[in-house]
Amino acid sequence: MPTIETVLGPIDDAALGFTLSHEHVLVAMGEDNHHYPWLFDWERTRANTVRELSEAKAGGVDTIIDLTTPDLGRDVEFVRDVASDSGVNIVAATGIWRDVPRSFWERGIDRIADIFVREIETGIGETGIKAGVIKVANDAEGVTPQAERVLRGAARALKRTGCPISTHQWAPTIVGARQVEIFVDEGAPTDRICIGHSADTTDVAYLESLLETGVYLSMDRYPGAEGRPDWRERNATVKALVDRGWAHRLMLGHDYAPAPISARHRGDVAATEPTRYLFLSTVALPALRDDGVNAETIDLMMREVPRRFLTGG
Ligand SMILES: [Zn+2]
């Protein structure tokens, strides 16, 4: 049986279950959580995160792929604790998001790969928690020279370890196409790569051109945001791809993270807000069913495709 690395150690792939493709558990841009921990109320942050994850678990979410990198304030010990308290399997990421650290600007590409490989094979810091996925990110700025080094390092780490890559792209300007070009140039296997935030566009021809290279797509960022496709448009794009025979390459998610609670926050946070980890389960997936995507296809996208992506099997 293939195993999958989670923050609580390896699990049998049969235990993966219903899986969200692109989420976060704790995000602090610029690592404020590490450097200015006194800005946050950790007791309430932890309690609220456990509440939301427990709600997700009770609502049928078994596993979350947490694509939080060091430049997003990654804290795998926090994640391990809330995974343990909630019962949700959480896969942690190595890699780098959009804020490529200065130290990476000059570092050799193989030395970048060494860092990712260390986090995949030995663990993150001294925690022993192994990364199960490599995250990279390019937004509206395109693939900058610094970010290209990270992409090439990720491709080499994938080739050395078999650990899959999951990206953040800015889909409206087809940034994912450039990501694929670089991965292919490095000789990385496209069937171990997922191009993320792909539901930020409704351009089915573009998405199909990506799929034709052999990659997976993460159709995430449900329920959408101001100026981007709303959840119904995201569903329509997913359905168009399903109708064209691509369900076996699609995964779904929210790109959601419960916000860390500020130390200055007054009032009760942990009481009412229903978690957004359940938007797909409670709203978008039932609507997809009503639109004629059958239960078997939804299971394929929510269970079997993430399993294949994470294990390569
Ligand atoms: Zn994200």
Boltz pocket constraint, residues with backbone or C-beta under 6 A from the ligand:
constraints:
  - pocket:
      binder: B
      contacts: [[A, 22], [A, 23], [A, 24], [A, 67], [A, 168], [A, 255]]
      max_distance: 6.0
